[in-house]
Amino acid sequence: MKFSMFIFEHYLKKYEPVSVIKSEESTIVGVKLFSYDKMPDPDYLYIGHNNDFFYGSESREVLLVHRKDVISLSTSELEDVFNDVIECIAFYNSWEQKLLSTYNSPNPEQAIIDACADIFGPMFFTTMSLQITALSKQYPHGSINRNWDDFLDTGTLSIERFSKMKDSYFMLNHNKIWECGVFYEENVEKYPYSLMVSQVNLSGKLTGQMTIISEEPFEEYQKQLVPPLKQALCLVSNTLIEGDRSSIVRSVFLDLIGGNKKEVAIQKFYDLMGWTKAQRCIVAVLKHPNSLIVSYGYDVDLLRKEFPGALFCVNDDRNKEHEILCALPVSYPPETGQGEQSRFFDFMERMEFRYGSSYTLEGAENLDIQYQQASAALRASVKQFYKCAMYELLGFDGSPAYRKSAVHPAISRLREYDERKNTDYYHMMTVYLHNERDRVKTADDLYIHKNTLVYRLKKMEQLFGIDFENPYDREYLLASIICMNTL
């Protein structure tokens, strides 16, 4: 979410801000402390004392500066202000995420209104037949109008209210598909100001209106918060405003890695990404040792430019440390996609990211499993899940599905190859490992010549990427074989 100076001005009102704000656009992607050594980034908000910005000034008041806009606060506590700005960014990013994840709720318009309870005043959603299907429920009987009371009591719209709405100025604004206008509606005496947000379908046809009413004129910061509301409504109606696709797909991705496997969320991800169920990808969790959450925006922009086919977003879950998440599509067969993967990991090294990456799996249904794999690798301080997968497989903390995903990837390839080519490589490997690589005993048990066994073992290593000389790989394979019967 991009921020405007009006949003920060409102959030910091306890500091009695004095502002000179000329820009009404939301262009701020992050915040930085004032520095003499760097050229200012036009997309960032800079925080410092007055005498940092103005040489020779004796004032220590904290200033927020973005381009030509300035907010002066009646405090000299720079750290407190910086922390409050970070809280502001986290709060509204979380709010946006909550809005954009409402599309799979039973009544998504009601979920959108509920998410806005602490931000806007009374709200209601109206279909094109003027049927109200959702409204703010935190207002008691008699506090707004008859319409609210009827809906709270019976869930329907009164005939009296229906007639009044047809004759009011409210209808004059229905044809404004993309606009959010302030208008007067005669039949809500206490709330003369209204802000309308349109919902449209795939063909651009108006399907409903979200209306916010207020006793006072709307503040500028509230108008700046309308775009996420529009995005959420259009997502519910299965369409997107131009330029909003990336924020929506990131929201759906975060929904999926959180374990929401509803069919509507999975299908929405496929539609937005242009993927099929056969698409393979890896998931990576990235952390930068020198970055705060507010500077992750710069890192994400850089990563998106370098890997335009991948999906990057910041996970700002308050229950854990901030991290950058990535879904990198890869080709199949695996070897054809190794170039892009290698370039991705090389780039992470150059950027000095700490990262953990998952196995390559197929379909969006596995994104939550892959996120757990990548997170496990990062916790174990290894780059690939393979390096810690055996311990996850033998552990007891994960779900059966997660532990099953930790089985050595060569196992499924071996079984698939045996079934397709009518070979017995899986059985041969099992006997060989159980005999602790004793070739003579293995050859006797399999009733084949020792040289034949040696040849087939080498071919097995080449075909399936197995390294029988690697102690970890051997133990991992043997643990996977044993666990296959219990998972």
N, C-alpha and C positions, 0 to 999 in steps of 0.2 A: 504494500500500500504506500502511495506517495502522500506526503503531508503538505499542508499549507501553513503559513505563519499564523493564520487565524486560529487553527487548531491548537497550536502551542500557546498562543496568547490566552485562550480560554482555559486550558489545562493548568496554566501557571497563574491564575487570577489571584491566588493567595499572596503573591508578591506585588500586587497592585501595578500591573504592567502599564507603561506608557509607550504607545506604539506609533510607528510610521510605516504603514503597510500599503504599498501601491499595487502589488501583484495579487490577483485573486486566484491564481492558478495553484494547483497542488503539484509542486515540482521537487519537494525535498525527499531524498531517499535515505538520508542518514545524518548523523551529527558528529562533529569533531570539535576538539578543543582548539582555541586559537593558537596559531603557530606563525612565527616570523619567517620560518625557513621554507615554507611551502606556498606554492601558488594556490589561491583558493579554488576549490572545486565548486562550480556553479550549482551543482545538485545537492550540496550539503549545507546544513545549518552549522554555523560556527558560534562557539560560546567562549566568552572571556570577560575580563574586567574592562571597564571603560578605558583605563589608562593603558591597556594592552592594544586597543584599537586606535586610540588617539594619543600620540606621543606628547608628553608634557602635561596631560590631564592629571589632576589629583584625585579624581573620583574613582571609587572602587566598586561602583554599582556594576552588577553583572549585565552584560549585553548579549542578546541573541541576534546574529546578523546573517541574513541570507540575501545575496545579491545586493539590491538597494534598500531592502526592508530591514528595519531595526526594531527590536523590542527591548526596552530598558526596564529592569526589575529593581525593586527597592530592597535589595539585599546584596551583601558582598560575599555570601557563602557559595562559591563556585561549585564545590562538590555537591552540595544539596541540590542546586539547580540542575546540574548535569544528571544526577540520579533521577530527578523528577522528569526530565526530558526522556530519559531511557524508559521510565515507567509509562509515559505517555505513548511512546512508540509501541511498546509491548502490548498495552491495553487495546489500542485501536487495531493493531495487527491481529490480535486474538479475536476481536470483534468481527473483523472482516472475514477471518477464517470460519467463525461460527455462522455468519451470514451465508457464505458460499457453500457450506455443507448442509444447508437446510433442504436442498432439492429432493433428497430421498426421504423426507419426513412425511407422515400420513397427511398432514395439512401444512405444506411448506410455507404458504403465505402467513399462517399463524405463527410458525416457527420464526419467520423473519421478524414479525412484529414483536414477539417475545424477546428476541435478541436485541431489539432497539429500546427496550423498556427504560434504560438509564440514560438514553441519549436524546430521544425525541419525546414530544408530548403525545397526546392521544392519536392513534393511527387506526385506519380501517382499510380493508381491501374490498373492492367492488368488481364484480364480473360485468361483462357487457350487457347483461340483462338487469343490471342494477341490483343484483343480489349480493348482499354483504356476506362474505364467508369467513372473515377473520377480523378481529379488532383487539385493541389493548384491553386487557382484563383487570388491570390493577386499579381501575377507577370505580368507586362504589356507585350504587344506584343514585340517580339524581344529580350526579356531579357533571354530566355532560349534556345528554339529551335523551329523548324517548327511544331513539334508535339503539343506543347502547344498552338501555334497560331491557328492551325486547330481546335483543340478541343474547344477553346474559341469561335471561329467563328461559327462552325457548329455542335459541339458536337460529331464529328466522328474523326477517325484516318486516316491520309493520306496514300495512297498506297505507296508513296515513303518511308515514315517512316516505314510502315509495312515491306517492303522488307529489309530495313537496319537492323531492329530489328532481323529478322530471321537469318541474317548472323553474328550477333555480339556475343560477349562473354556473353551477357545477358542470352541467352538460356541455357548456360551451368549450370546455377544455379537453373533452374526450378525443378530439381529432389531433391533438398534439402528441404524436407518437414518441418522439425522442426528447421532447422538451419538459422541463420541470418549471412550472410557472406558479407564481403566487396569485391567488384570486380570492374573491369575496363570495361567500355562500350565505344567503340571507337567513337560513333556517337553523343556524347554530349561533345564537346570539352571543354567548359567552366567548366563542372562539372565531373571531372574524377573519383570521388569517389561515390560509391553507396552502400546503405545498403538495403538488401532485407528481407522482412518479409512475410512468407508463410501463406496462408489460406487453410484449408482443411475441408472436409465434414465429416459426421459421420463415413464413412468407412475408413477414413484416406487418401482419395484421394485428391490430390492437386486441388484446384478450382480457385486459383488466387494468385497474388503476389502484395504486396505493396512495392514500391521502393522509397527510399529517396536518392536524389542526393546532392552532396556537392562539392564546389570548394576546400575545404581543408579536410584533414583527419578528420574523426569523433572524437569528444572528448569522453572521457570515460563516462562522465555523460549522454551523449546522448545514448550510448549503454546500460546504466543501465535503461533507460526509455523505452526500446523496449518491455519488457514483458507485460505491460498493453496493448500495441498496438497489440501484438499477441493474447492476450485474447479477445480483442474486435473483431478482424477479425474472430477468430474461433467461437465466439458466433454468429456472423452474418451468418456463414456457418453452424450453428446448431450443433457444436461440441465443446468440451472443452479439453484443454490440461490438463493432469493429475495434480491434485493439485490446479487447478484454479476454481473449481466448487463453493467453498465457497464465493470467492470474486464476482463471477458473480451473484449468487443468492442474495447476499446483495444489489448489484446494482439494480436488478429487484425489490426487496422489497422496496427500497427507491423510485423507480419509481412509484410503486403502491400506496404507502401511500401519494405520492404527487398528487394523483388524476388521474394518467394516467391509464385509464381503457380499453385501447386498447386490443382487444382479443389476439393479439400476446403476449403482456406482461403477461396477466393472464395465458395463456397456458404455457408460458415459466416458470413461477413460479411453476405451478403444476409439470411440467416435472423435474425441478431441485430439488424440495423438495420431490418428490415422493408422493404428495398429490392427493386426488380426490376432486371433487367439494363438496362432503359431509363432508369433513374434517372441524372440528370445532376448533377454537383457540381463545385465548385472545391476545390482544396487550397491552404491557406495555411500558411506558416511564420512564426511570431511570435517576436520577441525583445523583451524589455523592458530598456532601458539601466540601470535602477536595481534590477533583480531578480537575486537569486541563485537557484540551482536550488531551494533549500528554500522560497523565497517564491513560486515559480511555482504552488504548490498553491492559494494564495489567488486568483491571477489566473485559474486554470482554473475554480475554483468560480464566480467572478463571470461568466465567459464562458458557462458552462453554464446559468446562470440567465437570462442575457440572450438566449441563442440555444439554446433547449432542443432544437430539431430538428437541431442540428449536433453533430459529434463532436469533442471536444477531448482531447488527452492530452499529457503531457510526454515528450519524447524525450530520455532520459538516456544516450544512447550515449556511452561513455567516449572514443571516437575523435574526437569533435567537441564543439563547444560545445553546451550545453543549449539546447533550443528547445521552444516549444509548437507542436503540429501541429493543424490543423483540417481537417475535411472538411465543407463547407457544401453541403447539397443545394439545388438550384435548379430552378425550373420550366421547362417548355418549352411554347411557343416562348420563346426567351431573354428577350424584352422583358417577359414576365409575371413573371419572377423578378428583374428589376432592382431592385425596391424593397427586397427583403431583402438583396441584395448591397450596395446603396448604404448601407443602415443598418449593415451589418457593417463596411464600410470606414470609415464615419463614426465608429463606435464605437472602432475601432482607433486612429484619429487622436486621439480624446479621451483614450484610455488611454495615449497617447504610445508605442505599440508601433512598433517597426521591423518591417516585414512584407514578404513577397513572396507573390504569389498566382499560381496557374496559370491556364491556359485552362479553360473549361468543357468537360468531356469526359463521355462516357457509360460507365457500367459500372465495377465494382470492378477489372476487369482493367487499367485505366489508372492506378490510384492511384500506382504507383511512378513512372510517367512524369510525372504531375502533381506529385509531390513533387520530382522533379528540376527541373521548371520553376519551382516556387515558390522552391526553393533558389537557382537561377540568378538569379532576380529580386532576391532578398535580397542576394546577393553583389554584384550590379551596382548596388545602392542605388536600385532602382526598385520601385514598388509592384505593377505588373502585368507578367507575363511578356512581354506584347506589346512593351514598351519595350526588351527585350533579345533578343527571339526571333530577329531577323535574324542577330545575331552567333552565336547558338547554332546556327542553321541552316547557316551558312557555316563553322562550326568543324569540327575533325576529332577532337575528344575524345569526343564522345558516340556512343552506339550508333546504328545506322541507324534503329531505332524511335524513339529520342529525337529525332534530327534531323528525322525525318519529322513528328513531332508539332509541330515549330517552324514548319511551313509556315503562311503567313498564313491565318487562319481563314476569310477571305472566299472563298478558293479553292474549298473544298469546297461552300460555300453556292452559289456561282456555278454550279458544275458540276451540282449537284443541281437547281437551279432550271431550268437550260437543258434538262436531261433531262426534267423534269416538264412544263415549259411549251413545249417545242420552240422555245426562243430561242437566241441565239448571243452572250450577254453575255461569256462567258469569252474567246471568240475576239476579240471587239471590244476588250476590255480589253488583251489581249496585243498586238494590232496597235498600239493607241493608245500603250502604254508603250514598245514597241520604236521607235516613230516619235517618241519624246521629246515627246509631247503635241502634236504638229503635227496640228491638226484637219483642215486642208486635205488633207494627204497621207494621213491615216488615212481620211477620207471617200472619197478616190479609190481607195485600196487595197480598201476594202470595197464600193465601187460604190453608195454611198448619198449623199444630199444632206447638206451640212454641218449644216443645221438639225436634220435627223433625228439626226445623230450627237450634237449638243449635247443634244438632248432625252433621248436614251438614256443618255448619260453621267450626266446629273443623276439620272435614275431609278435608275441603277446605284448611285450614291452613297447614295440614300435607302433602297434595298432591302437593301443589303449592308454599310452602314456604312463605305464607302470614302471617303477624303479625298484626291482627286487633287492638292489644293493643298499637301498635307503632304509635304515631301521624303522623310521617313523612311518614310511609308506607301507612297509610290511605289517607293522602292528595295527595300523589304521585299517588295512584290508582285512586282516584277520578279525579285528573287532567288529567290522561291518558285517562279515559273514556270520559271526555268532549272533549279532543283534538282529539280523534279518528275520530270524525265527521268532523274535519276541515283539517286534514292532508292527 
